[in-house]
Amino acid sequence: MPRYLIVHPREQRRDDILLEDDPLTVEFTGGWAIFRDGNGFCTAIPAAMGARIERVDEPQAPDQEPAPQKE
């Protein structure tokens, strides 16, 4: 199941966010990271916010390619 951890810069002092859903996708466009699930748009993070987005899926089965760890 796709899982993304959104880590805000320390200066902003916000809680980190963990998004997970099957299927969950992220698209980087127009200065935004746009997350969608099976129902459509679920959240968007502006690049100007300076958050770090990491993909933190569960380990994959040996016959599958590993997910990228950072986006």
Residue, then its C-alpha position, 0 to 999 in steps of 0.5 A: m500500500p502506498r504511504y507518503l510521509i510529509v515532513h514540515p520544516r522545523e520553522q513552521r512547527r506543524d505536525d508531520i502527516l502520514l498519507e496512506d491508501d490503495p491506490l494513492t498517487v502523487e503528481f508534482t505539477g505547477g509548484w504543487a504535490i497533488f495526492r489522489d486516491g480512489n475517490g479523486f483529489c485528497t490533499a495538495i502541498p505547495a512547494a513554497m511550503g518547503a515540506r519534504i515528501e518521503r515514500v515510506d511503503e512497507p517492504q515489497a515482496p522479492d518479485q516486485e520492484p522497491a518503491p522509491q524512498k524519497e520524492 
